[in-house]
């Protein structure tokens, strides 16, 4: 049952061959059985899930079902869920039961999707390995001595092990695409402004976007459809109709022009990963695509620009965690200043503190122009490279990550090396473009992700290009051993 | 600089000149203490050296931005250069004080309790 695609599950539900309640129990059992070793779920909401499943079964019986009605999913613990703990992977919010639903949570509820629980993640989404979580690291189901990537590592590991058919994620510098690549699944970061950020705990507001993690592009299309849309409650949401993603999947790739940026195939790219990516490009050629070499000359500046912009915004966003109205408060504060300082000192982990300090320093008077303004200018140069490239090509392709999954602990003492694991994904966030990762092969038994980057609001095109590849290859159906 | 509550808290608006200048990035432990103070962030004294090292590494890495000529380039605040929308100024939410205060560390009579600020 857990190996079926979303459309197969939905058809089974509609035909009365299975119930959402049975499906929900099946996945809850799998979480029970496998998650002890993976640590991908931080809060299981079994009771609420079964209740939601029964309601979904009634909707289905009444003929009032959409594509996600009755389908179980796991929700990244960064999305507020009314009455359910929303920890963001932090001790600071370990006791935080959100008093309202994020727009994405609300939309998925309305669609009749069944939330099984909340997934583990890097603390406040700051990390590329899921090792910064207050709840301990998530293990990669392909090799439990390795990281699943981050920050949506719990979501990616859970979908890879089929503990849920779908999961939500968020992506500020690669946090959907990089774990999707390292866990061998499909993940998509939409155009900035496509998915509402209301109730999605803010890390870097000008970069954050929510998106789907799934077993295939066709499944991701259905989840993205339900998550997307204009939201007046998010001031950066874009008021523009959402395309019908499922309807566009089958479009022919004849005449598609794919751009390969030479900067994404530099010496930092692992040779075996490169070979997998090149084979995938060849596959696209045989599907009718034309390949064009392009250049994104400023993309090498994306990691340094990001490590000014993102920490600056995070230091501002996380100032709301002060121990006064919600979240962790220290014992016996002697005065208000002591309350702030100790509550924050105890509530935040080392990486979050590091980024708050980077941001505080970069924004302090006298340094603002030298760092933040400079980085925002470089950001425009990076964006303009993409705009120019899209005059000649339809999609841009390359690796999602420079290597396959690395060992737990391997990079945790060296922040700069860790930050470079997002070297191919960050430019996409800085430019606000949609990006995707799909499984394209294995190196020594570990998955490799192919990154697809589209023009603004071309999520549908990306899903179409990914789907056509998945129709002629079977990398997306490969599963880690031991989770049958 | 602003003083508050019997001079206990002073908000530094500018890091002292002897803090590090850009171009030769190395942050010392005093700078780390000052940044942590500005951010109201309790950092163990024992961890200062580690933070000084990693922040120095990160700012040294960020230095490469200085090699780029950005004269005349408009800083990019929104990827689509969108501007803030305005909405009619009407009530759209109900008061949910009790619900919101249920998750607060300490409340009394509808107020959030903090240590005494003014004596």
Interface residues (C-beta under 8 A of the other chain):
Chain A: X95 X96 X97 X99 X192 X193 X206 X232 X235 X236 X238 X239 X298 X301 X303 X304 X305 X307 X308 X315 X319 X322 X323 X324 X325 X326 X327 X329 X333 X334 X335 X336 X337 X338 X339 X340 X341 X342 X344 X345 X346 X348 X350 X353 X354 X356 X357 X358 X360 X361 X364 X365 X366 X367 X370 X371 X373 X374 X375 X376 X377 X378 X379 X380 X381 X383 X415 X416 X419 X430 X431 X432 X433 X456
Chain B: X5 X8 X9 X13 X14 X15 X22 X27 X31 X32 X35 X36 X38 X39 X40 X41 X42 X43 X44 X47 X51 X54 X55 X57 X58 X59 X61 X62 X63 X64 X65 X66 X68 X70 X73 X74 X75 X76 X77 X78 X79 X80 X82 X84 X85 X87 X96 X99 X100 X102 X103 X104 X105 X106 X112 X114 X115 X116 X117
